[in-house]
């Protein structure tokens, strides 16, 4: 009985904690397009004071890799943050 009560309390606490964790989608801005020499990259930017979640949602896949496109978006986020 004591173990099941402890488990129930821990499970309830975990659920409550998970509900408090923000999701990147809570901070989405309007997507922006960045022109590069390899083509246009569409970026999903999130918080304007951080670039941790910024990523590419569309890019010329035959001309660049996902990490390249994501870096372009993080750079654009930094440019906006610093302007």
Protein Blocks (a to p, Z undefined) as FASTA:
>chain_A
ZZmmmmmmmmmmmmmmmmmpccfklmcccddddddfkbccddddfdfkbcklgccfbdcf
klbcfklmmmmmmmmmmmmmmZZ
